[in-house]
């Protein structure tokens, strides 16, 4: 039984010894570079965002834009944001509140 296990161990060791990567040991000469690939067409333009933050309580986007976000800053007890057709207002003609909106191109 001892001899059988020695034979199996020896065969396994020899099998693993033959698994070395010969490519790492010797390298051939570097080949010529291949032809350049074709130039791709430019991709579509991404979304253009514009932040509008006037020193007033009302702001609106341009006609080719759509409002995607709005918030108010200043001192208030109830959130005063009023969405408009393509903009927003903070409060009713307040001099202490400011609105900030984000517009995106349509």
C-alpha positions as CSV (number, residue, x, y, z in Angstrom):
1,X,0.0,0.0,0.0
2,X,2.9,2.3,0.8
3,X,4.4,1.7,-2.7
4,X,1.0,2.5,-4.4
5,X,0.7,5.8,-2.6
6,X,4.4,6.7,-3.5
7,X,3.7,5.9,-7.2
8,X,0.5,8.0,-7.2
9,X,2.4,10.9,-5.5
10,X,5.3,10.6,-7.9
11,X,3.0,10.6,-11.0
12,X,1.1,13.6,-9.6
13,X,4.4,15.5,-9.1
14,X,5.6,14.8,-12.6
15,X,2.3,15.8,-14.1
16,X,2.4,19.1,-12.3
17,X,6.0,19.7,-13.3
18,X,5.0,19.6,-16.9
19,X,2.4,22.4,-16.4
20,X,4.9,25.2,-16.5
21,X,4.3,28.2,-18.8
22,X,7.0,28.1,-21.4
23,X,5.8,31.4,-22.9
24,X,7.1,33.3,-19.9
25,X,10.5,31.8,-20.2
26,X,11.2,32.7,-23.8
27,X,9.7,35.5,-25.9
28,X,9.7,35.9,-29.6
29,X,10.4,39.1,-31.5
30,X,7.8,41.8,-31.4
31,X,5.5,41.8,-34.5
32,X,4.5,44.7,-36.7
33,X,1.7,46.9,-35.5
34,X,-1.7,46.2,-37.0
35,X,-3.7,48.7,-39.1
36,X,-5.5,51.5,-37.3
37,X,-9.1,51.0,-36.5
38,X,-11.8,53.1,-38.2
39,X,-12.7,56.5,-36.8
40,X,-16.1,56.4,-35.1
41,X,-18.8,59.0,-35.6
42,X,-19.2,61.5,-32.7
43,X,-21.9,60.7,-30.2
44,X,-25.0,62.7,-29.5
45,X,-24.6,65.7,-27.2
46,X,-25.5,65.3,-23.6
47,X,-28.2,67.2,-21.7
48,X,-27.3,70.8,-21.1
49,X,-28.2,72.1,-17.6
50,X,-28.3,75.7,-16.5
51,X,-28.7,77.0,-13.0
52,X,-30.7,80.2,-12.6
53,X,-30.2,81.9,-9.2
54,X,-31.2,85.5,-9.4
55,X,-31.2,87.9,-6.4
56,X,-35.0,87.8,-6.4
57,X,-37.8,85.5,-5.5
58,X,-38.9,84.7,-9.0
59,X,-37.0,82.9,-11.9
60,X,-38.0,81.2,-15.1
61,X,-36.3,79.1,-17.8
62,X,-36.0,80.2,-21.4
63,X,-38.5,79.1,-24.0
64,X,-36.3,76.3,-25.3
65,X,-35.7,74.9,-21.8
66,X,-37.8,73.1,-19.2
67,X,-37.5,73.5,-15.4
68,X,-36.4,70.3,-13.7
69,X,-35.7,71.5,-10.2
70,X,-36.5,74.4,-7.9
71,X,-35.9,75.4,-4.2
72,X,-36.1,78.4,-2.0
73,X,-33.6,79.9,0.4
74,X,-34.1,82.4,3.1
75,X,-36.0,82.6,6.4
76,X,-39.6,81.2,6.3
77,X,-41.9,79.2,8.6
78,X,-43.8,77.4,5.8
79,X,-42.1,76.3,2.6
80,X,-43.0,79.1,0.1
81,X,-42.2,77.4,-3.2
82,X,-44.8,78.1,-5.9
83,X,-44.2,76.4,-9.3
84,X,-45.0,78.5,-12.4
85,X,-45.5,77.5,-16.0
86,X,-41.7,77.2,-16.7
87,X,-40.2,78.6,-13.5
88,X,-40.8,79.1,-9.8
89,X,-41.5,81.7,-7.2
90,X,-40.7,81.8,-3.5
91,X,-43.5,83.5,-1.5
92,X,-45.5,86.5,-2.8
93,X,-43.0,89.2,-3.9
94,X,-40.7,88.6,-1.0
95,X,-37.6,90.7,-0.6
96,X,-35.9,88.2,1.8
97,X,-36.5,84.9,-0.1
98,X,-34.4,83.7,-3.1
99,X,-35.3,81.1,-5.6
100,X,-32.9,78.8,-7.5
101,X,-34.0,76.7,-10.4
102,X,-32.3,74.2,-12.8
103,X,-33.2,74.3,-16.5
104,X,-32.6,71.7,-19.1
105,X,-32.6,72.1,-22.9
106,X,-35.6,70.5,-24.5
